[in-house]
Amino acid sequence: MKIKLIALLAFLFLSSSIKAQDPIFTQYYMVPQTLNPGFTGFTETTTAGILHRTQWPDLNFRVDSDYAFMDTWLPKANSGVGISILNQREKFTNYNFTSINLKYAYRVQLNDYWYFRPAIEIGYGIKSYAFQNIVLEDQINIGQGTINPSSIDPLLLNDKANFFDFSAGMLFNTEQAWFGASLKHINKPNISFTTNGNVPLDMFFSANAGYEFKIADYIDVTLFPFETKMLLTTNYMSQGEYSRLDIGTGLVFDRFFFGISAATNPGKKANNSHFMTSVNAFGGLQYEHLKFGYSYDFSISRIGNTGGIYELSVIYQFDLKANCFGCPNYQ
């Protein structure tokens, strides 16, 4: 308890310099809406899903993240609309973050092959710490050796930070390729836990691209079925002083897929920092309307025995026969 109290007080003391970071999912290829609202209504049908992430389960600093979403296509408005809920929990300090976001993307046909999808995202976030679970000074009765159940310490009144959030994104795509960019927290909301504090949330920039092609169109392959495809993806992300570049590739079959990606640290802040931070294996199954995904990140840093990072995803597509020309095949 004493260690936890010290950690919380240290957080408050340093809140002017600490910058929160958005969770980054390894399975961004399964739910690209986590990075860019331009993917809202991307398949031009109704889709819903859940993505769960557990980071460092063998440490006291375990972090769990859940992302649930649903979006649909409005053909008369030529638009996609959706809603998402993100929840993140940290074990050691009982930190909890929840945000609800509404997304809108509009489709513009540029030519016979390319489409442009500008998008916006508006959300409401709540950050909190379980300060009510710690013992403060005025609760300790040394003379009687008891602990009072209540406290008048103002710390308990400042255990939450509520804020509105605004983001935007854009996407260019064909049936086989996409590239786009997004900028989150454009309004830099104040996430300080103190009454008069001002801790703006750093903007989160991401640039993403991908390409899927049939292997048989380029080389003579006899080991795989004729319809086997290869997927290439890359994502660059930057928030505050931190940056990350993910590069991945995978094989896509009729009913299942698997691949590998690497998470790198291009903006190293120290000479002994790792350029490559993890190697991530992923795979999944697709059966009619359902798609299941699993990934595991093998850390190559010196943090120690963390237990790695794993993710589970379940996605349901309501209409598999959506009548849409130019819809991307790679989702």
Helices and strands as residue ranges (DSSP letters): H 2-13, G 32-34, G 37-39, E 47-55, E 63-74, E 79-90, E 96-106, E 108-109, E 115-128, G 131-133, G 137-139, E 140-141, E 146-147, G 154-158, E 160-173, E 177-184, E 204-214, G 215-217, E 229-239, E 242-252, E 256-264, E 276-287, E 290-299, E 309-317
